[in-house]
């Protein structure tokens, strides 16, 4: 039986702890890098509303940088989709674990060695589906309550400067939008975020976070939505 992800998550997240970590991280990183956050007034109408932020994903540092961006621009914090294999204590600071295909394969391999393939599939597939479905319902609840959800749509870190479209992720975003629409009669505002490093790891090098114009998914196919997201993120790049 799968735990109710709503109850599990809501009992663990500590907003005060999130703010302390973001504040201390901001202090340390701003001494190590030249960080610039630009919202270009794109978030003016969303300051008190729920939305999904879709950042470009280069490094592990992107996660805390996104938190710094939200704090410095609109004084808010986000709820982050994270892979299931990450430490569970991250749920205290906004992490929401999801089973990705890669993790499913790893767990299937372990269970297959112990129980055989058919039994492993019988155990794992329904468990992962129920967990992910419960998480999706939790995301809709958060958005309805005007919280911010952060999801890295490239699914993994990517050193290529240009945004890479992942069609399965676009399908998931459109499904989330459909469920939100069925609850509210409204579309989810999706906010693209460009994150750029001039020289990662070099002291006082530039890091630029630049938000692009928010977008809606209404009447779009996964391919069309992905192409629009790519255009918005790539056009927000400023560092060469």
N, C-alpha and C positions, 0 to 999 in steps of 0.2 A: 504494500500500500504506500502510495506516494504522499509525502507531507504536503500540506497546503502551503504553497510558496508565499501566498499573501501573508498568512499569519506568521510564518517563519521570518520573512523579510521585515515586516513591520515591527516585530519584537526585537530585532537586532540593530537596525540602523540608529545611529546616535548623531543627530544634527549638530549638537554642540561639539562633538569630537571631530566631525567633518570640518567645521569652521576653524577649529584649532589647527588641524593638520594642514589645511589649505593656507592659513595665515603664516604658519611657520615655514612651510615649503616655499611660499611666495617670497618671504624674507631671504631665505638661503639662495634660491635660484636667481633672484634679482641682483644678488651680489656676485653671482658666477656668470650670468649671461646678461645681455642687453635685450630685455623682453619688451615687446610692444604689443598691446592689445587694441584692436580697432573694431568697433561694432558698426561704424558708419551709419548710426541711427537706425540700423536695420531691426534692432530689437526694441525700439521705442514702444511699439504697440503690444509687445509680448512680455513686458517686464513683470506683469503679475499673472500671466497666463501659462498654460501648459503647452509644451512643444517638444519635438524630438530634434536634438542636435546631432548632426552627422559630420564629424571631423575627419579630415585626412589623417591617415595613421602611418607615421614613420618609425617612432621609437616608443619605448616604455614610458618615457617622460611625457608623452602626449597626454596621458590620463590626468596627471596632476596639473599640467598646463591648461587643460580644458577647465579643470576646477578653478584655477587661478583666473582664467578668462571670465568665467561666470561671476566670480566674486567681484572682480575689478570693474566689470561693465554694468551688471544689474544687481549685484549683492545677493546672489542666490547660489544654490548648489544643485548638483544633478544626481540622478540615479543611473548607475552605469551597468550596462550589460557586460558580463565577463564570462570567460570560459569556465566550465565546471571544474577544471583541474587546479584553478588558482586557490590559494588558502582561504578557508571559510571566514576568517576574521575580517576579510575585506568587506563582508556584508555589513559590518558595523559602520563603514564609511561610504555606503551607497552601492556596493557591488551586488549584482543580481545574477546568479549563476545560470547558465544555459548549456544544454548538451549540444555541442557542434558535431558535425559529421566525423571530424577527425578524432574527437574524444570517444564518440560512439564506437569507432573501429578499434580503438585501443582497449576499451572495456570489453568489447565483444571478444577480442583475442584472449584476454585474461580469463573470461568466463568459459570460453570454448575449451581451453586447456583443462579447466577444472570439471566442467559438466558435459562437454560435447556441444557441437554447433547448434543443434535443434533446441536444446534446453537453454543455451545461452541466448538465443534469439527470442525464445518465449519469455525469458526473464527481462531482458534488456530493452527490447523495442517498446513494449507498452509502458515501461517505467519512464524511459526518456520522453516518450510522446506526452504522457500525463504531466510530467514535470514541465516540459516546454509549453504545453497548453495552459497550465496553471500560471506560469510566468507571463504568458501573453495576456491573460485576463488581468493579472496584476498590473501590467503596463498600462492597459486601458484605464483601470481604476486610478492610477497615478495621474494620467493625463486629464481625466475628467475632473480630478481634484486640483488641477492647475499646477502639477509638478513638472519638472524637466527630466526627460529621459535622454541619456547619451548613448549612442550606438555607433561603433566604428564600422562603416559599411563595406570596407575592404576586407573585413573579417580577420585580418592578420597584418602585422607590420610589413610595410612595403617601402623600400628605399627609392623606388622610381618617383621622381617629382610629380608626374602627372597622376591624377586619380584613376584607379582601375575599377571598372564596373564589374560587380559580382551579381549576376542575374538571380541566383537563389536568394540573395539578401534582399534584392529589390522586390521579389515576390513576397517575402516576409513582411517588408515594410508596407506594401500595398494591402496585404491581408490585415495587418494591424490597423491601417487606416479605415478599412471596411468595418471592422469591429467597433472602432471609435465612432464612425458615422452612424452605425446602427443604434448606438447608445445616445448620441447627442444631436444627430442631424447635421453635424459640422465636419469639416475636413481637418486633419492634423496639420498644423504648421510645421514643416520640416526646415531646419536651419542649417545650411552647409557652412563648414568652418575650415578654412585653409590654415595649416600649420607648416611653417617653413623654418629650417635651420640653415644659417649661412655656413657654419663649420661646427658640426656637432662635437661636443667634448672640448672645444677650444675656449679658454677663459675669455669672458667678455665678448664672445661672438654673438651675432644677432639671432634672435628667435622672433618671428613675426606670426601673430595670430590675427587673422582677418576674416570677419564673418561676411558671407555673401547674402544676397537677397533671399529671404525665406520663400519657400515654394510649396505648392499643393500638389497632391497626387491625383486629383479628380480626372476621371476619364483617360488615364494614361496606362499604357502597357508597361510591364517591368522594363523592357528595353528602352522605351521612351523616357521613363522616369530616371533610369540610370544615365542616359545620355544628357538629360537636363541637369542632373546632379553633378556629373563630370564637368559640364560646361560652367556651372556656377563656381565649383571649387577651383578649377584651373584658372578661371578668369580672375579669381581673388588673389592669385599668387602675385607677389611683388618683388621677391628676392631672385636674383639671377644665379 
